[in-house]
Structure formats: structure tokens, C-alpha cells
Amino acid sequence: MNKSIPIKGVIFDLDNTLLDFMKMKEVAVKSAIRGMIEAGLEIDEIESFKDIISIYEEFGWENQ
């Protein structure tokens, strides 16, 4: 039987101070683009990154 451990605290990072959300988003987008290119999609890496960032800027960074 597993013994549960009580939660002693929860930390929220609401203003991007503990983790650099923007850097993580950039790394994730670039990694996804490289993965698609490696899988055979013929796209320009730099232009694709710019396109995705413009979508985030228009529609929001967290809802995509």
C-alpha cells in the first residue's frame, strides 16, 4: 500500500520570476520546428519561428 505524503506548500510563479517562461517558450518552439524539419517538412527554420512568434503576439502566449 502506498502511503500518501501531505502537501506542505505550493509555489506559484505568476510573474515570470522563478522560471523564465519566455525562454522556455522559445526553446520549445525552436525544438518543434527542428523536429518537423527533421521529419521532412520543407520549411525555413528562421521564418517559421518568426511566424509562430507573430501568432503568439497576436493571439496570446499561453493559449496556443
Backbone as ProteinMPNN parsed JSONL, in Angstrom:
{"seq_chain_A": "MNKSIPIKGVIFDLDNTLLDFMKMKEVAVKSAIRGMIEAGLEIDEIESFKDIISIYEEFGWENQ", "coords_chain_A": {"N_chain_A": [[0.838, -1.167, 0.0], [0.55, 2.215, -0.853], [1.776, 4.967, 0.891], [0.431, 8.075, 1.412], [1.814, 11.328, 1.05], [1.506, 14.299, 2.787], [0.759, 17.499, 1.375], [2.832, 20.218, 1.862], [3.215, 22.76, 1.001], [2.665, 25.111, -1.676], [3.933, 26.574, -4.578], [3.561, 29.373, -6.604], [4.293, 30.819, -9.738], [3.603, 33.607, -10.833], [4.444, 35.855, -12.169], [6.602, 35.404, -13.833], [9.055, 35.187, -12.489], [10.378, 33.096, -11.148], [10.762, 31.077, -13.026], [11.912, 31.336, -16.344], [9.661, 31.951, -18.446], [9.373, 32.906, -21.078], [11.808, 32.249, -22.294], [11.691, 29.464, -22.101], [9.49, 29.004, -23.75], [10.504, 29.893, -26.205], [12.592, 28.016, -26.624], [11.072, 25.67, -26.78], [9.479, 26.148, -29.072], [11.437, 26.404, -31.085], [12.561, 23.847, -30.949], [10.378, 22.27, -31.703], [10.027, 23.139, -34.344], [12.488, 22.334, -35.496], [12.173, 19.568, -35.18], [10.023, 19.062, -36.916], [11.221, 19.748, -39.335], [13.255, 17.839, -39.436], [11.637, 15.632, -39.732], [10.887, 15.857, -42.29], [9.433, 18.03, -43.27], [9.412, 20.724, -45.405], [10.457, 23.616, -44.638], [11.499, 26.958, -43.806], [13.61, 27.467, -41.122], [14.099, 29.847, -39.603], [12.193, 31.698, -40.614], [9.855, 30.308, -40.004], [9.931, 30.31, -37.222], [9.652, 33.075, -36.747], [7.064, 33.41, -37.79], [5.511, 31.855, -36.019], [5.978, 33.171, -33.584], [4.787, 35.63, -34.186], [2.123, 34.845, -34.293], [1.711, 34.141, -31.601], [2.068, 36.698, -30.485], [-0.124, 38.034, -31.532], [-2.397, 36.523, -30.703], [-1.973, 35.683, -28.115], [0.201, 34.382, -25.597], [-0.134, 32.093, -24.05], [-2.258, 30.545, -24.838], [-2.104, 28.857, -27.016]], "CA_chain_A": [[0.0, 0.0, 0.0], [1.299, 3.467, -0.903], [1.441, 5.935, 1.933], [0.428, 9.414, 0.823], [2.574, 12.362, 1.743], [0.715, 15.532, 2.748], [1.355, 18.677, 0.734], [3.193, 21.216, 2.874], [3.202, 24.09, 0.418], [2.537, 25.238, -3.123], [4.566, 27.807, -5.049], [3.072, 29.844, -7.888], [5.152, 31.793, -10.408], [2.631, 34.348, -11.622], [5.002, 36.987, -12.897], [7.797, 35.032, -14.587], [10.259, 35.473, -11.705], [11.085, 31.872, -10.767], [11.117, 30.41, -14.275], [11.874, 32.234, -17.498], [8.645, 31.396, -19.331], [9.617, 33.292, -22.472], [12.931, 31.449, -22.794], [11.199, 28.093, -22.27], [8.607, 29.015, -24.926], [11.392, 29.993, -27.362], [13.264, 26.731, -26.791], [10.066, 24.695, -27.211], [9.095, 26.445, -30.453], [12.564, 26.054, -31.955], [12.677, 22.4, -30.943], [9.274, 21.741, -32.512], [10.327, 23.441, -35.752], [13.561, 21.423, -35.918], [11.592, 18.229, -35.275], [9.239, 18.983, -38.155], [12.176, 19.754, -40.446], [13.891, 16.513, -39.442], [10.639, 14.662, -40.181], [10.713, 16.006, -43.73], [8.697, 19.22, -43.669], [10.326, 21.664, -46.053], [10.19, 24.98, -44.196], [12.662, 27.702, -43.348], [13.586, 27.478, -39.662], [14.016, 31.212, -39.072], [10.902, 32.272, -40.984], [8.823, 29.596, -39.246], [9.988, 30.838, -35.859], [9.053, 34.414, -36.789], [5.624, 33.242, -37.997], [4.893, 31.36, -34.783], [6.037, 34.255, -32.598], [3.775, 36.63, -34.537], [0.827, 34.292, -33.871], [1.656, 34.325, -30.147], [1.897, 38.111, -30.178], [-1.473, 38.444, -31.907], [-3.47, 35.788, -30.038], [-1.641, 35.383, -26.725], [1.33, 33.458, -25.422], [-0.434, 30.895, -23.276], [-3.472, 29.881, -25.311], [-1.876, 28.261, -28.331]], "C_chain_A": [[0.893, 1.244, 0.0], [0.832, 4.402, 0.191], [1.517, 7.328, 1.324], [1.193, 10.387, 1.713], [1.778, 13.66, 1.668], [1.488, 16.678, 2.076], [1.608, 19.73, 1.808], [3.18, 22.634, 2.323], [3.092, 24.024, -1.085], [3.139, 26.575, -3.511], [4.004, 28.144, -6.429], [4.054, 30.879, -8.435], [4.269, 32.591, -11.361], [3.24, 35.452, -12.471], [6.36, 36.688, -13.526], [9.092, 35.3, -13.818], [11.051, 34.219, -11.355], [11.576, 31.107, -11.994], [11.006, 31.41, -15.41], [10.95, 31.625, -18.548], [8.948, 31.692, -20.794], [10.771, 32.489, -23.072], [12.487, 30.006, -23.024], [10.306, 27.988, -23.502], [9.453, 29.057, -26.197], [12.068, 28.648, -27.644], [12.281, 25.677, -27.315], [9.674, 24.897, -28.667], [10.216, 26.037, -31.412], [12.746, 24.54, -32.041], [11.588, 21.756, -31.806], [9.533, 21.968, -33.994], [11.418, 22.506, -36.268], [13.048, 19.995, -36.085], [10.79, 18.048, -36.544], [10.146, 18.964, -39.38], [12.853, 18.392, -40.564], [12.94, 15.429, -39.937], [10.309, 14.83, -41.661], [9.927, 17.217, -44.187], [9.689, 20.239, -44.221], [9.907, 23.09, -45.728], [11.501, 25.635, -43.788], [12.565, 27.86, -41.821], [13.382, 28.876, -39.091], [12.667, 31.844, -39.381], [9.755, 31.608, -40.216], [8.771, 30.095, -37.808], [9.33, 32.211, -35.804], [7.539, 34.327, -36.938], [4.927, 32.807, -36.709], [4.888, 32.443, -33.713], [4.989, 35.318, -32.915], [2.372, 36.144, -34.183], [0.661, 34.452, -32.365], [1.394, 35.785, -29.796], [0.487, 38.594, -30.496], [-2.554, 37.811, -31.023], [-3.184, 35.435, -28.577], [-0.605, 34.28, -26.621], [0.945, 32.138, -24.785], [-1.61, 30.092, -23.814], [-3.295, 29.198, -26.666], [-1.654, 26.78, -28.232]], "O_chain_A": [[1.866, 1.321, 0.751], [-0.367, 4.601, 0.387], [2.552, 7.717, 0.782], [1.21, 10.275, 2.938], [1.409, 14.081, 0.572], [2.707, 16.791, 2.205], [0.706, 20.086, 2.566], [3.138, 23.6, 3.085], [3.391, 22.998, -1.696], [2.892, 27.589, -2.858], [3.978, 27.293, -7.318], [4.577, 31.708, -7.691], [4.196, 32.289, -12.552], [2.599, 35.932, -13.406], [7.17, 37.592, -13.729], [10.117, 35.606, -14.426], [12.278, 34.274, -11.272], [12.678, 30.557, -11.993], [10.098, 32.24, -15.425], [11.391, 30.881, -19.424], [8.797, 30.821, -21.651], [10.711, 32.094, -24.236], [12.86, 29.392, -24.023], [10.359, 26.99, -24.22], [9.163, 28.346, -27.159], [12.104, 28.201, -28.791], [12.626, 24.886, -28.193], [9.55, 23.928, -29.416], [9.963, 25.399, -32.433], [13.055, 24.016, -33.111], [11.854, 20.811, -32.548], [9.283, 21.082, -34.811], [11.289, 21.945, -37.356], [13.44, 19.294, -37.018], [10.863, 16.998, -37.184], [9.877, 18.252, -40.348], [13.003, 17.859, -41.663], [13.378, 14.424, -40.496], [9.545, 14.046, -42.225], [9.766, 17.418, -45.391], [10.682, 20.569, -43.573], [9.11, 23.697, -46.443], [12.48, 24.96, -43.469], [11.553, 28.331, -41.303], [12.57, 29.06, -38.184], [12.058, 32.46, -38.506], [8.798, 32.276, -39.825], [7.692, 30.28, -37.246], [8.533, 32.479, -34.905], [6.807, 35.078, -36.293], [3.873, 33.338, -36.357], [3.892, 32.613, -33.01], [4.364, 35.854, -31.999], [1.519, 36.949, -33.81], [-0.404, 34.853, -31.897], [0.591, 36.079, -28.91], [-0.04, 39.467, -29.806], [-3.513, 38.48, -30.638], [-4.068, 34.938, -27.879], [-0.549, 33.37, -27.448], [1.65, 31.145, -24.971], [-1.918, 29.033, -23.268], [-4.276, 28.992, -27.381], [-1.446, 26.117, -29.248]]}, "name": "protein", "num_of_chains": 1, "seq": "MNKSIPIKGVIFDLDNTLLDFMKMKEVAVKSAIRGMIEAGLEIDEIESFKDIISIYEEFGWENQ"}
